[in-house]
Amino acid sequence: MSNSRTVADPALNKNSQNIDETPKATVWKDFLSLIKIGIVNSNLITIFTGIWLALHFSGLSFLNHLDTIFFTLVGSSLIIAGSCSLNNYIDRDIDAIMERTKDRPTVTGRFNPVKVAILSFSFLLIGTIFLMLTTVTAAVIGILGVFSYIVLYTKWSKRQYVSNTVVGSISGAVPPLIGWAAVDPNLDMMAWALFLIMFVWQPPHFYALAMRRVNEYRSAGIPMLPVVKGFQTTKKHIIIWVLALLPLPFLLTELGVPFLILATILNVGWLLTGFYARKYKDDIKWATIMFLYSLQYLTILFVAMVIVTLI
């Protein structure tokens, strides 16, 4: 009787279908959370820009190097995904304390920690092999990026020093270098200019995020700048780092005057936004505005680098 009722009752059939479908959706969502897909996607923009500019200034054809582009993007994506999932594996104790990270599969137990570690190292190995198919230099830079993120940042500085954000900025600045090195292992000065821009961009971006999540970082015992020094000091540091961005576009004079004007407008706009937002007298709102600006800044700047070479 119970079996025939289940078949005959549409509502029960619908519920049964939901039960079957939900786990699949949850596993995929958990996987994307594990590899921090947002970080992977945003880094692909800077990697591609490094590839594009290296091809452009080396006088090489984009279409004739599709294999290099493919290997670089796939390899970089894998090592970034592997690094992020390994970071989740290592930080699962403090992630459980923070509201933003408490639902990560490494915290909830939906993903077995040992399997996460195996997956992470598998991604790192396969990603490195893909980069080796381009140049040895690209693979070495990728490995150094992983080392700086996992060892220097996650294992060493993150839980001990207020300078953890600056240390973490090293790994975040590596992606455009990988892209450039995959085409030109000699690493032109422009490649290092991209590295510097990425390095200096990160502290104001992550300090603003840390202000928004200050209570969570405090509960987890992470010595982020706003936790240790307070909001006012953090705001001063953000402005100083944004000021440090001002001269960096002039290391890219080969991109032309229009790019230099746009980059300067973006930099000055970031400063003015910080001063203008002070009128709200709400530190969290100020941090949110600065954080959102930083996201738009990076996307516009790196996309513009590609566009100006097409004009």
C-alpha positions as a Markdown table, in Angstrom:
| # | Residue | x | y | z |
|---|---|---|---|---|
| 1 | Met | 0.0 | 0.0 | 0.0 |
| 2 | Ser | 2.7 | 2.5 | 1.0 |
| 3 | Asn | 4.5 | 2.0 | -2.4 |
| 4 | Ser | 1.4 | 2.5 | -4.5 |
| 5 | Arg | 0.6 | 5.6 | -2.5 |
| 6 | Thr | 4.0 | 7.1 | -3.1 |
| 7 | Val | 3.6 | 6.6 | -6.9 |
| 8 | Ala | 0.0 | 8.0 | -6.9 |
| 9 | Asp | 0.7 | 11.0 | -4.8 |
| 10 | Pro | 2.3 | 13.9 | -6.9 |
| 11 | Ala | 3.3 | 15.8 | -3.8 |
| 12 | Leu | 5.3 | 12.9 | -2.4 |
| 13 | Asn | 6.9 | 12.3 | -5.8 |
| 14 | Lys | 7.9 | 16.0 | -5.9 |
| 15 | Asn | 9.4 | 15.8 | -2.5 |
| 16 | Ser | 11.3 | 12.6 | -3.4 |
| 17 | Gln | 12.7 | 14.4 | -6.5 |
| 18 | Asn | 13.9 | 17.3 | -4.4 |
| 19 | Ile | 15.6 | 15.0 | -2.0 |
| 20 | Asp | 17.4 | 13.3 | -4.9 |
| 21 | Glu | 18.4 | 16.6 | -6.5 |
| 22 | Thr | 19.4 | 18.7 | -3.5 |
| 23 | Pro | 22.6 | 16.7 | -2.5 |
| 24 | Lys | 24.0 | 17.1 | -6.0 |
| 25 | Ala | 23.4 | 20.8 | -6.0 |
| 26 | Thr | 24.9 | 21.1 | -2.5 |
| 27 | Val | 28.0 | 19.1 | -3.4 |
| 28 | Trp | 28.7 | 21.4 | -6.4 |
| 29 | Lys | 28.1 | 24.5 | -4.3 |
| 30 | Asp | 30.4 | 23.1 | -1.6 |
| 31 | Phe | 33.1 | 22.4 | -4.1 |
| 32 | Leu | 32.9 | 25.9 | -5.5 |
| 33 | Ser | 33.1 | 27.2 | -1.9 |
| 34 | Leu | 36.1 | 25.0 | -1.2 |
| 35 | Ile | 38.2 | 26.3 | -4.1 |
| 36 | Lys | 36.9 | 29.9 | -3.5 |
| 37 | Ile | 35.7 | 30.2 | -7.1 |
| 38 | Gly | 35.4 | 34.0 | -6.7 |
| 39 | Ile | 39.1 | 34.3 | -6.1 |
| 40 | Val | 39.9 | 32.0 | -9.0 |
| 41 | Asn | 37.8 | 34.0 | -11.4 |
| 42 | Ser | 39.1 | 37.4 | -10.3 |
| 43 | Asn | 42.7 | 36.2 | -10.7 |
| 44 | Leu | 42.0 | 34.9 | -14.2 |
| 45 | Ile | 41.5 | 38.5 | -15.2 |
| 46 | Thr | 45.0 | 39.5 | -14.1 |
| 47 | Ile | 46.6 | 36.4 | -15.5 |
| 48 | Phe | 45.0 | 36.9 | -18.9 |
| 49 | Thr | 46.2 | 40.6 | -18.9 |
| 50 | Gly | 49.7 | 39.4 | -18.2 |
| 51 | Ile | 49.5 | 36.9 | -21.1 |
| 52 | Trp | 47.9 | 39.5 | -23.5 |
| 53 | Leu | 50.5 | 42.2 | -22.8 |
| 54 | Ala | 53.4 | 39.8 | -23.1 |
| 55 | Leu | 52.1 | 38.7 | -26.5 |
| 56 | His | 51.4 | 42.3 | -27.6 |
| 57 | Phe | 54.8 | 43.7 | -26.6 |
| 58 | Ser | 56.7 | 40.6 | -27.9 |
| 59 | Gly | 55.0 | 41.1 | -31.3 |
| 60 | Leu | 53.4 | 37.6 | -31.1 |
| 61 | Ser | 50.1 | 36.5 | -32.5 |
| 62 | Phe | 47.3 | 35.7 | -30.1 |
| 63 | Leu | 45.8 | 33.1 | -32.4 |
| 64 | Asn | 49.1 | 31.3 | -32.9 |
| 65 | His | 49.6 | 30.9 | -29.1 |
| 66 | Leu | 46.2 | 29.5 | -28.1 |
| 67 | Asp | 47.8 | 26.4 | -26.7 |
| 68 | Thr | 50.0 | 28.5 | -24.4 |
| 69 | Ile | 47.0 | 30.6 | -23.3 |
| 70 | Phe | 45.0 | 27.5 | -22.6 |
| 71 | Phe | 47.8 | 25.8 | -20.6 |
| 72 | Thr | 48.4 | 29.0 | -18.6 |
| 73 | Leu | 44.8 | 29.7 | -17.7 |
| 74 | Val | 44.0 | 26.0 | -16.8 |
| 75 | Gly | 47.3 | 25.6 | -14.9 |
| 76 | Ser | 46.9 | 28.8 | -13.0 |
| 77 | Ser | 43.3 | 28.1 | -12.1 |
| 78 | Leu | 44.2 | 24.7 | -10.7 |
| 79 | Ile | 47.1 | 26.0 | -8.5 |
| 80 | Ile | 44.9 | 28.8 | -7.2 |
| 81 | Ala | 42.0 | 26.4 | -6.6 |
| 82 | Gly | 44.4 | 24.0 | -4.9 |
| 83 | Ser | 45.9 | 26.7 | -2.7 |
| 84 | Cys | 42.5 | 28.0 | -1.7 |
| 85 | Ser | 41.2 | 24.5 | -0.8 |
| 86 | Leu | 44.4 | 23.8 | 1.2 |
| 87 | Asn | 43.9 | 27.1 | 3.0 |
| 88 | Asn | 40.4 | 25.9 | 3.9 |
| 89 | Tyr | 41.8 | 22.6 | 5.1 |
| 90 | Ile | 44.3 | 24.4 | 7.4 |
| 91 | Asp | 41.9 | 27.1 | 8.7 |
| 92 | Arg | 38.9 | 24.9 | 9.4 |
| 93 | Asp | 39.4 | 25.5 | 13.2 |
| 94 | Ile | 39.1 | 29.2 | 13.0 |
| 95 | Asp | 36.6 | 29.2 | 10.1 |
| 96 | Ala | 34.2 | 27.5 | 12.4 |
| 97 | Ile | 34.2 | 30.7 | 14.6 |
| 98 | Met | 33.6 | 33.2 | 11.8 |
| 99 | Glu | 30.1 | 33.9 | 10.5 |
| 100 | Arg | 31.4 | 34.4 | 6.9 |
| 101 | Thr | 33.2 | 31.0 | 6.9 |
| 102 | Lys | 31.3 | 28.7 | 9.3 |
| 103 | Asp | 29.3 | 27.1 | 6.4 |
| 104 | Arg | 32.4 | 26.0 | 4.5 |
| 105 | Pro | 32.3 | 22.2 | 3.8 |
| 106 | Thr | 35.6 | 21.8 | 5.7 |
| 107 | Val | 33.9 | 23.2 | 8.8 |
| 108 | Thr | 30.5 | 21.4 | 8.5 |
| 109 | Gly | 32.1 | 18.1 | 7.8 |
| 110 | Arg | 30.4 | 17.6 | 4.4 |
| 111 | Phe | 33.9 | 17.2 | 2.9 |
| 112 | Asn | 36.3 | 14.8 | 4.5 |
| 113 | Pro | 39.5 | 16.7 | 5.6 |
| 114 | Val | 41.8 | 14.0 | 4.3 |
| 115 | Lys | 40.1 | 14.0 | 0.9 |
| 116 | Val | 40.3 | 17.8 | 0.8 |
| 117 | Ala | 44.0 | 17.7 | 1.4 |
| 118 | Ile | 44.5 | 15.0 | -1.3 |
| 119 | Leu | 42.3 | 17.1 | -3.8 |
| 120 | Ser | 44.3 | 20.2 | -3.0 |
| 121 | Phe | 47.7 | 18.6 | -3.6 |
| 122 | Ser | 46.4 | 17.0 | -6.8 |
| 123 | Phe | 45.2 | 20.3 | -8.1 |
| 124 | Leu | 48.6 | 21.9 | -7.3 |
| 125 | Leu | 50.5 | 19.1 | -9.0 |
| 126 | Ile | 48.4 | 19.0 | -12.2 |
| 127 | Gly | 48.3 | 22.8 | -12.3 |
| 128 | Thr | 52.1 | 22.9 | -12.1 |
| 129 | Ile | 52.4 | 20.4 | -14.9 |
| 130 | Phe | 50.2 | 22.5 | -17.1 |
| 131 | Leu | 52.3 | 25.6 | -16.4 |
| 132 | Met | 55.4 | 23.5 | -17.2 |
| 133 | Leu | 54.0 | 23.1 | -20.7 |
| 134 | Thr | 54.5 | 26.8 | -21.2 |
| 135 | Thr | 57.8 | 27.8 | -19.5 |
| 136 | Val | 59.7 | 26.7 | -16.5 |
| 137 | Thr | 59.7 | 30.2 | -15.3 |
| 138 | Ala | 55.9 | 30.3 | -15.2 |
| 139 | Ala | 55.8 | 27.0 | -13.2 |
| 140 | Val | 58.4 | 28.3 | -10.7 |
| 141 | Ile | 56.6 | 31.5 | -10.1 |
| 142 | Gly | 53.4 | 29.5 | -9.6 |
| 143 | Ile | 55.1 | 27.3 | -7.0 |
| 144 | Leu | 56.5 | 30.4 | -5.3 |
| 145 | Gly | 53.0 | 31.9 | -5.2 |
| 146 | Val | 51.7 | 28.7 | -3.6 |
| 147 | Phe | 54.5 | 28.8 | -1.0 |
| 148 | Ser | 53.9 | 32.4 | -0.1 |
| 149 | Tyr | 50.2 | 31.9 | 0.3 |
| 150 | Ile | 50.2 | 28.6 | 2.2 |
| 151 | Val | 53.5 | 28.8 | 4.2 |
| 152 | Leu | 54.3 | 32.6 | 4.6 |
| 153 | Tyr | 50.7 | 33.7 | 5.0 |
| 154 | Thr | 48.4 | 30.9 | 6.1 |
| 155 | Lys | 50.8 | 28.9 | 8.3 |
| 156 | Trp | 53.1 | 31.7 | 9.5 |
| 157 | Ser | 51.9 | 35.3 | 9.6 |
| 158 | Lys | 48.1 | 35.1 | 9.5 |
| 159 | Arg | 47.6 | 34.1 | 13.1 |
| 160 | Gln | 50.6 | 35.9 | 14.6 |
| 161 | Tyr | 51.3 | 39.2 | 13.0 |
| 162 | Val | 49.4 | 42.4 | 12.2 |
| 163 | Ser | 51.4 | 42.5 | 9.0 |
| 164 | Asn | 49.7 | 39.4 | 7.7 |
| 165 | Thr | 47.8 | 41.2 | 5.0 |
| 166 | Val | 51.0 | 42.7 | 3.6 |
| 167 | Val | 52.6 | 39.2 | 3.6 |
| 168 | Gly | 49.6 | 37.7 | 1.9 |
| 169 | Ser | 49.8 | 40.4 | -0.8 |
| 170 | Ile | 52.8 | 38.7 | -2.2 |
| 171 | Ser | 50.9 | 35.6 | -3.4 |
| 172 | Gly | 48.0 | 37.8 | -4.6 |
| 173 | Ala | 50.4 | 39.8 | -6.8 |
| 174 | Val | 51.9 | 36.7 | -8.6 |
| 175 | Pro | 49.1 | 35.9 | -11.1 |
| 176 | Pro | 50.0 | 38.5 | -13.8 |
| 177 | Leu | 53.6 | 37.5 | -13.5 |
| 178 | Ile | 52.6 | 33.9 | -14.2 |
| 179 | Gly | 50.7 | 35.0 | -17.3 |
| 180 | Trp | 53.6 | 37.1 | -18.6 |
| 181 | Ala | 56.2 | 34.4 | -17.9 |
| 182 | Ala | 54.2 | 31.8 | -19.8 |
| 183 | Val | 54.9 | 33.9 | -22.9 |
| 184 | Asp | 58.1 | 35.7 | -22.1 |
| 185 | Pro | 60.2 | 34.1 | -19.3 |
| 186 | Asn | 62.6 | 37.1 | -19.2 |
| 187 | Leu | 59.9 | 39.1 | -17.4 |
| 188 | Asp | 60.0 | 42.6 | -18.8 |
| 189 | Met | 59.8 | 45.6 | -16.5 |
| 190 | Met | 56.1 | 45.9 | -17.4 |
| 191 | Ala | 55.5 | 42.5 | -15.8 |
| 192 | Trp | 57.0 | 43.7 | -12.5 |
| 193 | Ala | 54.9 | 46.8 | -12.8 |
| 194 | Leu | 51.8 | 44.6 | -12.9 |
| 195 | Phe | 53.1 | 42.8 | -9.8 |
| 196 | Leu | 53.6 | 46.0 | -8.0 |
| 197 | Ile | 50.1 | 47.3 | -8.8 |
| 198 | Met | 48.6 | 44.1 | -7.6 |
| 199 | Phe | 50.7 | 44.1 | -4.4 |
| 200 | Val | 49.9 | 47.6 | -3.4 |
| 201 | Trp | 46.2 | 47.3 | -4.3 |
| 202 | Gln | 45.6 | 44.4 | -1.9 |
| 203 | Pro | 46.2 | 46.0 | 1.6 |
| 204 | Pro | 43.6 | 48.8 | 1.1 |
| 205 | His | 41.2 | 46.2 | -0.3 |
| 206 | Phe | 41.6 | 43.6 | 2.5 |
| 207 | Tyr | 41.9 | 46.2 | 5.3 |
| 208 | Ala | 38.5 | 47.5 | 4.2 |
| 209 | Leu | 37.1 | 43.9 | 4.3 |
| 210 | Ala | 38.7 | 43.4 | 7.7 |
| 211 | Met | 37.0 | 46.5 | 9.1 |
| 212 | Arg | 33.6 | 45.0 | 7.9 |
| 213 | Arg | 34.4 | 41.7 | 9.6 |
| 214 | Val | 36.3 | 43.0 | 12.6 |
| 215 | Asn | 34.2 | 41.2 | 15.2 |
| 216 | Glu | 34.6 | 37.9 | 13.5 |
| 217 | Tyr | 38.4 | 38.3 | 13.2 |
| 218 | Arg | 38.5 | 39.3 | 16.9 |
| 219 | Ser | 36.6 | 36.2 | 17.9 |
| 220 | Ala | 38.8 | 34.0 | 15.9 |
| 221 | Gly | 42.0 | 35.6 | 17.3 |
| 222 | Ile | 43.3 | 36.8 | 14.0 |
| 223 | Pro | 45.4 | 39.9 | 14.5 |
| 224 | Met | 44.1 | 41.9 | 11.5 |
| 225 | Leu | 45.0 | 45.6 | 11.6 |
| 226 | Pro | 41.5 | 46.9 | 12.7 |
| 227 | Val | 41.5 | 44.3 | 15.5 |
| 228 | Val | 44.9 | 45.3 | 16.8 |
| 229 | Lys | 45.1 | 49.0 | 16.0 |
| 230 | Gly | 41.5 | 50.1 | 15.6 |
| 231 | Phe | 39.5 | 51.7 | 12.8 |
| 232 | Gln | 41.1 | 55.1 | 12.7 |
| 233 | Thr | 44.6 | 53.7 | 12.2 |
| 234 | Thr | 43.3 | 51.2 | 9.6 |
| 235 | Lys | 41.7 | 54.1 | 7.7 |
| 236 | Lys | 45.0 | 56.0 | 7.6 |
| 237 | His | 46.8 | 52.9 | 6.4 |
| 238 | Ile | 44.2 | 52.4 | 3.6 |
| 239 | Ile | 44.7 | 56.0 | 2.4 |
| 240 | Ile | 48.5 | 55.6 | 2.5 |
| 241 | Trp | 48.4 | 52.5 | 0.4 |
| 242 | Val | 46.1 | 54.1 | -2.1 |
| 243 | Leu | 48.5 | 57.1 | -2.3 |
| 244 | Ala | 51.2 | 54.5 | -3.0 |
| 245 | Leu | 49.3 | 53.5 | -6.1 |
| 246 | Leu | 49.4 | 56.9 | -7.7 |
| 247 | Pro | 52.9 | 56.7 | -9.4 |
| 248 | Leu | 52.7 | 53.0 | -10.4 |
| 249 | Pro | 50.7 | 53.4 | -13.7 |
| 250 | Phe | 53.6 | 55.6 | -14.9 |
| 251 | Leu | 55.7 | 52.4 | -15.0 |
| 252 | Leu | 53.4 | 51.4 | -17.9 |
| 253 | Thr | 53.9 | 54.4 | -20.2 |
| 254 | Glu | 54.1 | 52.1 | -23.2 |
| 255 | Leu | 50.3 | 51.6 | -22.8 |
| 256 | Gly | 49.9 | 55.2 | -23.8 |
| 257 | Val | 48.5 | 58.5 | -22.5 |
| 258 | Pro | 44.8 | 57.4 | -22.4 |
| 259 | Phe | 45.6 | 54.6 | -20.1 |
| 260 | Leu | 47.7 | 56.8 | -17.8 |
| 261 | Ile | 44.9 | 59.3 | -17.6 |
| 262 | Leu | 42.3 | 56.6 | -16.8 |
| 263 | Ala | 44.6 | 55.0 | -14.2 |
| 264 | Thr | 45.2 | 58.3 | -12.5 |
| 265 | Ile | 41.5 | 59.1 | -12.5 |
| 266 | Leu | 40.8 | 55.8 | -10.8 |
| 267 | Asn | 43.5 | 56.4 | -8.2 |
| 268 | Val | 42.5 | 59.9 | -7.4 |
| 269 | Gly | 38.8 | 58.7 | -7.4 |
| 270 | Trp | 39.7 | 56.2 | -4.8 |
| 271 | Leu | 41.3 | 58.8 | -2.6 |
| 272 | Leu | 38.4 | 61.2 | -3.1 |
| 273 | Thr | 35.9 | 58.5 | -2.3 |
| 274 | Gly | 37.6 | 57.8 | 1.0 |
| 275 | Phe | 37.5 | 61.5 | 2.0 |
| 276 | Tyr | 33.9 | 61.9 | 0.8 |
| 277 | Ala | 32.7 | 58.8 | 2.6 |
| 278 | Arg | 33.9 | 60.2 | 5.9 |
| 279 | Lys | 30.8 | 62.4 | 6.0 |
| 280 | Tyr | 28.7 | 59.3 | 6.9 |
| 281 | Lys | 30.6 | 59.0 | 10.3 |
| 282 | Asp | 30.0 | 55.3 | 10.1 |
| 283 | Asp | 33.2 | 53.3 | 9.9 |
| 284 | Ile | 31.6 | 50.1 | 8.6 |
| 285 | Lys | 29.8 | 52.1 | 5.8 |
| 286 | Trp | 33.0 | 53.8 | 5.0 |
| 287 | Ala | 34.8 | 50.5 | 4.7 |
| 288 | Thr | 32.0 | 49.0 | 2.6 |
| 289 | Ile | 32.3 | 51.9 | 0.1 |
| 290 | Met | 36.0 | 51.6 | -0.1 |
| 291 | Phe | 35.8 | 47.8 | -0.5 |
| 292 | Leu | 33.4 | 48.0 | -3.4 |
| 293 | Tyr | 35.5 | 50.7 | -5.1 |
| 294 | Ser | 38.5 | 48.5 | -4.8 |
| 295 | Leu | 36.7 | 45.7 | -6.7 |
| 296 | Gln | 35.6 | 48.0 | -9.5 |
| 297 | Tyr | 39.1 | 49.6 | -9.6 |
| 298 | Leu | 40.9 | 46.3 | -10.2 |
| 299 | Thr | 38.5 | 45.1 | -12.9 |
| 300 | Ile | 38.5 | 48.4 | -14.8 |
| 301 | Leu | 42.2 | 48.9 | -14.6 |
| 302 | Phe | 43.2 | 45.4 | -15.9 |
| 303 | Val | 40.5 | 45.3 | -18.6 |
| 304 | Ala | 41.7 | 48.8 | -19.7 |
| 305 | Met | 45.2 | 47.5 | -20.2 |
| 306 | Val | 43.9 | 45.0 | -22.8 |
| 307 | Ile | 41.5 | 47.5 | -24.5 |
| 308 | Val | 44.2 | 50.2 | -25.0 |
| 309 | Thr | 46.3 | 47.8 | -27.0 |
| 310 | Leu | 43.4 | 47.2 | -29.4 |
| 311 | Ile | 42.8 | 50.9 | -30.2 |
